[in-house]
């Protein structure tokens, strides 16, 4: 049997002069608009098929874009007078944030002008605005943030979700996360039959909270129809392993897991640098191992897979790390362009709609 590709009658991606148009919140993030525009420049050099709408302070952005001649005919700057800070509460942004660069970036996707939005800004605020303006897909109770986590699988990464859209998730939510993660792995990573694992404190079926045991049965029941392999419960060590391609968990656990992984990778890098500086012999050893160390650094560099995708919305939004530099921003834009060009969100909507009933409205 041919594996499903999650296709539907997808609308063509928003384009500008034949290029995929990406809406960028240029003011979000710790590094400021200079890093964002530099990231756009890197992406533009690599991919000639993309163009940008940059949202933010027009005076600053015009000056920054002017530094990159190849961006001149590929950037449309939209003035936004306000900025969402990392300290702003999502509820406050929803009430008073209509003049922010983040709101403006999402609005371009909502109107159909842009194909996808990218922001390095406040995650909670970005999710709140996205849910308010784009709305949830039919059949989705809670959106999820999916990331690519470095792994020992042949593709080099696993899909992990949710990693922070909502700290809560019941059994039904986890099952829907599994379906969305499967669609992401199939259409974003070309995995014909993804393997799905449910994160737990052990692999035995009797372990874990009640909702995890219920989710186990719900996900198992979808296995044949959606055409994925459910490998059952997996543990923390499997997140970067080769047991599964999709790791399903709630946003609280997922966010802690990825932050722990990032912190551990940073600590190992620091300790390695200290070790190679310890003596003359260790410095010589570092020179001899330089090529191998650079290969290792490239494989585990979090900037290469920078970008969490908001799944379950009527529009594609990519959340870049708040501390992303130009390389990280470029990676997020690359992911956004790939998802748009693959018409991923339309395929995801088709998969959810075909498999699950619409969420019932309380009476």
N, C-alpha and C positions, 0 to 999 in steps of 0.2 A: 504493500500500500504506500502511496506517495505521502510524505509528511506534509501537514498543512503549512501554508506560508502566511496565514493570517491576512489575506488580501481582502479588500473591499473596493468599492468604487471610490477611489481616493481622488481628492482634488489636487491639482498641480501645485507644487510649492510656490510660494510668493517669490517673484524674481524681479531683478533690476538689470536691464540691458543683457538679458540672458543668464544672469547670475542668481544664485540662491541668496536671498536677502535675510541677513541676520540682525536682529534688534539687540543692541548692547547697552546695558546700564553702565555708562562710562565712569560714573562717580562712585560706584560701590567698591568696597574692598579697602584693605589696610594700606596698600601701596599707592592709592590715588589714581587719577585719570591717566597719568603718564605711563604707568605700567599697562593699563588697559589698552591704550592706543598703540603702544609698542607691541602688545600681543596681537592686536589686529593687523599690524604691519607684518609680523612674522607669518601669520596665517595667509595674508594676501600674497606674499612671495611664494608660498608653497602651493596654494590653491587659487588658480585664476578664475574659478567658477563661483566665487563668493563676493558679496558686497555687504555694506554695513549701514545701519542707521544708528548713530551714536547719540545717546540721550544724556544731557547734562548741561553744564554751564557753557554756553556757546563761545564766549570769549576765550576761555581756557582750551576748549576742544579745537577750535579753529587754529589756534597757535600750535597745538600739538600735532594736528594732522598735517600742517604745513611743513613739518620736519620730514615727512615721508612722501616724496613726490608720487610714488606709485599708488598712494591712497587717494589722491586728489579727485579722481573720477569714480571712486568706489565707496565714498563715504557721504552720507547725508546727515548733517548735524542738526538735532532737534533740541531747542533750548528747554531746559527744565530748571526752575529757579531754586529748587530745594533738593536735599539729599537725605536718604534714610541712613542713619548712623547705626553702628553695631549695638548701641545702648537703647535704641528706640524699641518700645513695646509694640508687638504686631497689632494689637487692638487700637493703639493710638495712630499707627500708620494708616490703618484702614479708614479711620475717621477723618484724618487730616492730611493724608499723604498724596492727594491728587496732583500736586505740583512737583512731585519728586521724580528724579530720573528713573527710579525703579518702576514706579507706576506707569510712566510714559513708555518704558520699554515693553511692559506687559501689554499695554494698550495697543501697540503696533501689531502684536500677534493676534489679539482679540479681533481687531478690525480686518485681519487677513492681509494686511500690508506686508508684514514680515512672516517668514516661515517658522522662526524659532527665536526665543529670547535667551540671553546669557547675562548673568549678573554675579559679581563677587560679593554682593552685599549681605545684609542681615538675613539669615536663613528663615527665621520665623516670619519676618515681615514679607519676604519674597513668597513664601508659601501662602500666607494669608491673602495677599493681593492676587496671587494667581488663582486661588480658589474663588475669590469674590468676582473677579473679572472674567476668568475663563470657564469656571464651573466644572463640576465633576462629570466624567463620562457616565452615561447610563450603565447601571450595574456595578458601579464602584461606590463602596461605602466610605472608604478612606483612601486618599492618595498616598503614595509612598515615594520615598527617595531611593533610587537604585544607584549603586556605584560599582565600578570595576575594581576588584581587589586582586592584587598580584597573587598568582597561584602556581602550582607545579603542573597544572593541566597543560595539554599541548597548545591551547590558545593563549596561555600565559596569564589569564585572568579568570576570576569567577564573578558572576553577578551576585551582589548582596543587597537585600532590601527587607525591611525598611531601615534606614539609618538615621532617622530623625524627623520625619514629617509629622509624626504623632507618637507620643510615648506609649499610647495604648493600642492594643490590637486583640480582638477576640478571635475565636476559631474561624469564623466566617471571613474576617479580614485577612487572616493568614492564608486561607485558601485562595482568596482573590489575589494576594501578593504573589502566590506561587504561579498563578496564571499569567499575571503581568510580567513577572520575571522570566517565565518561559518564552513569552513573546519577544522580550528584549534580547534574550540569548539567541533565539532563532533568527530574528531579523537584524540584530545588531552585530552578532558574532558568527553568523552562518552555521550555527549548530542545528543539525537536522532534528535530532531527538535529544534535547537537553536533559540532564540528570538533576533532579531537584531534591534538596535536603532541607529538613526542618531543624533549626538550631535548638538544642536542648542540653541539659546537664549530663546526659549519657545517651547511649544508643539503644538501650533496652526500652521496649515498648511500655513498660510499667512506670518509667521514670517521668518526672516533669509535672507541671501544673495541669489542671483539668482542661484548660483551653487548648493546651498543646496536644493532649491526647485526642481531643475532639477534632482539632485541625488535622491530625494525622489521618484520621478516617476520611475527612472531607477531601483532602488532597489526593489520597489513594483512590477515591471514587472518581476523580477527574482524569486519572492517568491515561486510560485507554482512549477516551474521547478527544483529549487535547494532544495526545501523542507525545508524552514525555515519560521518563523513567523516574519514579519516586523511590529514592534510596532509603527513605525513612529518616529517623533522627540522626543528626550529626552533631559533633562537639566543636568546641572552639578551635581546636587544632586543625579541623577540617576546612576552616574558612580559607586558608591558603593552601590546602591540599588538593588531591586529585580524585576525591570521592564523589564530589558533586560539581555541577556547573552553575547552579543557582542555589544560594543560601537564603532561606526565608526566616525572618525573625521580626520582632516588634521594634519600633523606633528607639526605645530606651536602650535595649540590649545592643542593637546594631550600632548605635552612635558610640556607645562605650567601646565596642569592639574595634571600630575603625580608628578611634582616637588612641586607643591602647597600641594598636599596630603602628600608627604613625610615630607615637612617642618612642616605642621600642626601636624602630628603624633609625630614628634620630640619635638615640643613645648609642646604638651599635656603631654608627658612623663616627660619633665623637670619640668613643673608646678606641676605635681603630686608628684614628688620627693621632691620638695620644700615644698609642703603642708604637707606631712607626716613628715617632719623634723621640723615643726613649733613649736610644743610643746611636752611635755611628753605624753599627751593624744593622740596626733596625731601619735606619734611614736608607741604607744601601738596599735592604730587602724591599723597601717600599718602591724604589726605583725599578728593581727587577720585576716586581709584581704590578707595575703601574697599568699595563694594558689590561690585565685580568681585573684589577680593581675598577677600572673605568667601565668595563663590561658589566660588572656587578652593579655599579652605581646606576648605570642606564636601566638595568632591569628592574631595580627597586625604587627608582626615582619617582616619588608620588606626583611630580609635576606632569609626567608623561600620561597619566590617566586622570588628570584633574577634571572633575566634572561629575556631579550627581544629577541624575535625570529625574524630574518630577513625573511620575507615572500616574495615570488615571484622570488626567485633565483634558479639556477640549483645546488642546494646544500644547506645544512642546516647550519646556523651560529647562535650561541647564544651569545648575548652581555651581559656580566655581568656588574654590577655596578663598576665604577672605584674605589670606596672606599670599595669594598667588602673585608671582612675578610675570614678566612678559611671556616666558616659556609656559607657565601654567595657564595663563589666559589663552594662549594660542592652542593649547591642548583642548581646553574647554570648547573653543570655537570649532576646532576640527571635529569633535564629537557632535556638536550641534549641527554642523553641515552634513555629516554622514547620516544622522537620524532624519534630517529633512529630506535629503536626496533619496533615502530609502523609503520615504513615506511611512516612517515607523509609527507615528501616532495614529494614523488612519488604520493601519493593520492591527494595532493594539485595540482600538475601539471595536473593530470588527470581531476580534477574538473574544473580547469580554461580552459583547452583545450576543454573539452566537452561542455562548456557553452558559451565561448566567441570566436569570430573570432580572428585570428592573427592580431597583430597591423600592420596597413598598413604602408608601407615604402614610404615617400614622393618622388615624381618623379620630 
